[in-house]
Amino acid sequence: MGALFKWLAGLLLVLVLLIGAAVVVLPMVVDPNDYKPQIVQTAKDRLGRELVIEKDLSLSVFPWLGVETGGVRIGNAPGFSAPWFAEIAELGVKVKLMPLLSRRVEVDTLVVNGLRLNLERDAKGTANWDDLVARQKAEADSEPSQGQPSGSGAADPLSFSVQGIQIDDARVSWDDRQAGQKYLLDQVRLVTGSLSPGATVPVEIGAVVTSEQPAMTLDAGLEASVSSDADLTVFRVAGLIMQLDAKGEGLPAGGASLTLKTDLVADTRADTLKLDQIEISGPAMAASGEMSVTAMQAAPAAQGRLSIAETNPKTLASMFASPIETADPAALTRASGEVSFAYADGVLKLDPLSVQLDESKLTGQVQLLDGAGPVVRTRMELDQIDLDRYLPPPVDDPAPAPKSAEAAAPASSPDSEATPAAAAPDPFAALRALDFEGEFAIGKLTLAKARMRNVTSKVVSRNGVLKVNPMNAQLYQGNFTGSAVLDASGRQPQLHAKEALTGIEVGPLLEDLVGEARLTGRGEVHADIRMTGLTEQEIRRSLSGTSRFAFRDGALQGVNIAQIIREASSALGLGSSKFDTGTPGQTDFSELGASLTMNNGVIRNDDLHAKSPLLRIEGRGQVDLPKDTIDYRLMTELVGSLAGQGGKGRDELAGIPIPLRIRGSLSDPSYEPDLEDLLRARAQAEIDKRKDEVQEKAEKEIRKSLDGVFKGLFK
């Protein structure tokens, strides 16, 4: 027994001496640099690229079998600018020797320093790694599949672990000449803990990203705990925190920060990804949600939910651009939203979508379809909104600059137009690319101070043609129906609109729209108009179409036609001014109607008619929009007797047609009787009166003479 122990001890000693001798002698007799040509050639054969190893290979044997080197370079693909595809300043990998005997691979920390990776895409879309991918695929397709032998003779599976990965001072450049974009991923660092199946591995990643267009620098950092199952098919990332600090074009002067927190699970066998407890916080905003992805490699499909906490859009906008000012300072100060989303087969659905903006709530759904341009399908409902609150605040007219004789210049005519800038952007470029269908409903709407209820519309836009049909609303005790087509497919946009207002109280409508009710009454308006152009003058010159209106039981405010006529007649000694002229400052009517024709901005009317307790009015004339003028003639006729209508008796001018001329600028027209026609009419009335008196006197004289003759005959 003692001899056996001595023999075993001697054998153990021999083995120790042999291992020790190998550790000492092997690095002395085996120079790994002798194999550099073979390594370089093998790499060239496999990659089709030149491989350069500038530094010597350093070999270690026990307890780690390892190689360290540096100055490793891999050549770039032909036709690309960078001389090298990849460079590594220092590279080191070590494998523990003894565990290999038990089919355990224990790798020491993998160290990579000074990695330089140059990624490029040429103008034709070819990338400088396409050949590498093609070679790898070809090799994989050519190698026959080899199954693992089964049964009792099957080898035990390998156990694999890595003490960690350490990448420092890495740089990745991206030059996309097809898209005209350049990015640089610099100061890349990656540090991990021990990597082994089932272990929880801490991971830290950092990088600085810079771009030229837009000019921006992004400092990104990530930390998380990563674990997997024994089969390396399910990966869990817990406590992921990503921090982004950005500076540059379009950002606040001090930069902007964004933080993302989440937990995720990736199942490579099921091909799924799930993100839970997503939290996003950034400048003046915060969001939360969840998301899951299926068929990640074959046909990715995603669904989830996102909730945006209340934020101040004005504050947010002021950090990235010029401050937003609104007519109502309290407008655009509170916004929040929530949406459920789903993506599959190139279709993104936002359903349901809910947005709260100040006191307004928007609900509905949106679909973004796969297509050449934006393809949108939507249905939205808005409970109420006052759009006037969100307009820019009114701007006070600047004080006129003093004029000097030298500086004075002739004013431009209404027909003149400013020469457009040569490089003016196309305002309808986005519309031409848009494929849109939407249905909208608004409970209460205020626009240009006009108040509407139950507003509905359907909007369709394709190939630069926007159609709104139908449009419906309730307003001012009446109804609005209409349609509109904006054709921006050509050089000049064209608008064709049809509208009908029925049962409208026009006075309150005008009061809200323009601040004064120049016309009151209840009635209807119909219009079918066309216009072309972008500028106000172009639109004025192109306005064409037809319109008609009819109102009852109203008044024309700001002018009392009966008063104007009587005062002018009295001044000429043609009539009395003592008769009742109705309500001061207005012309009442029981009926008012007309039809209009529009041609190149000139609006013509030949059938105006109005009836009032005091007047009968007919009118004809035109409005020239390009010249901003009106020339209109009213033919008025005073009612013969006012006694039954609250008047004081018979007017001397009753029954005589009296013309009234309206002319001047549209903003401030003048109202005056046509005195020449008035005198002519009065003179004709006097002639007719004298004729009647002479005829009556003659008839009396004849009758008297005849009476004397007959009396003499019968005496």
Secondary structure, 3 states (H helix, E strand, C coil): CHHHHHHHHHHHHHHHHHHHHHHHHHHHHCCHHHHHHHHHHHHHHHHCCCEEECCCCEEECCCEEEEEEEEEEEECCCCCCCCEEEEEEEEEEEEECHHHHHCEEEECCEEEECCEEEEEECCCCCECCHHHHHHHHHHHHHCCCCCCCCCCCCCCCCEEEECCEEEEEEEEEEEECCCCEEEEEEEEEEEECCECCCCCEEEEEEEEEEECCCCEEEEEEEEEEEEECCCCCEEEEEEEEEEEEEEECCCCCCCEEEEEEEEEEEECCCCEEEEEEEEEEECCEEEEEEEEEECCCCCCEEEEEEEEEEECHHHHHHHHCCCCCCCCCCCCCCEEEEEEEEEECCEEEEEEEEEEECCEEEEEEEEEECCCCCEEEEEEEEEEEEHHHHCCCCCCCCCCCCCCCCCCCCCCCCCCCCCCCCCCCCCCHHHHHCEEEEEEEEEEEEECCEEEEEEEEEEEEECCEEEEEEEEEEECCEEEEEEEEEECCCCCCEEEEEEEEEEEEHHHHHHHHHCCCCEEEEEEEEEEEEEECCCHHHHHHHCEEEEEEEEEEEEEECCCHHHHHHHHHHHCCCCCCCCCCCCCCEEEEEEEEEEEEEECCEEEEEEEEEECCCEEEEEEEEEECCCCEEEEEEEEEECCECHHHCCCCECCCCCCEEEEEEEEECCCEEEEECHHHHHHHHHHHHHHHHHHHHHHHHHHHHHHHHHHHHHHHCC
